[in-house]
Amino acid sequence: MKVRSSLKSLKNRHRDCRVVRRKGRVYVINKTQRRFKARQG
């Protein structure tokens, strides 16, 4: 999982990427290509 300050570019890497808020943190998750994971901050 990558830790980035901005997730806008990571959201556009794959068409199945979703931006999700969990426990005060922002995550990018992908159900089909699980390598596209990231967390903000």
Secondary structure, 3 states (H helix, E strand, C coil): CEEECCCHHHHCCCCCCEEEEECCEEEEECCCCCCCCEEEC
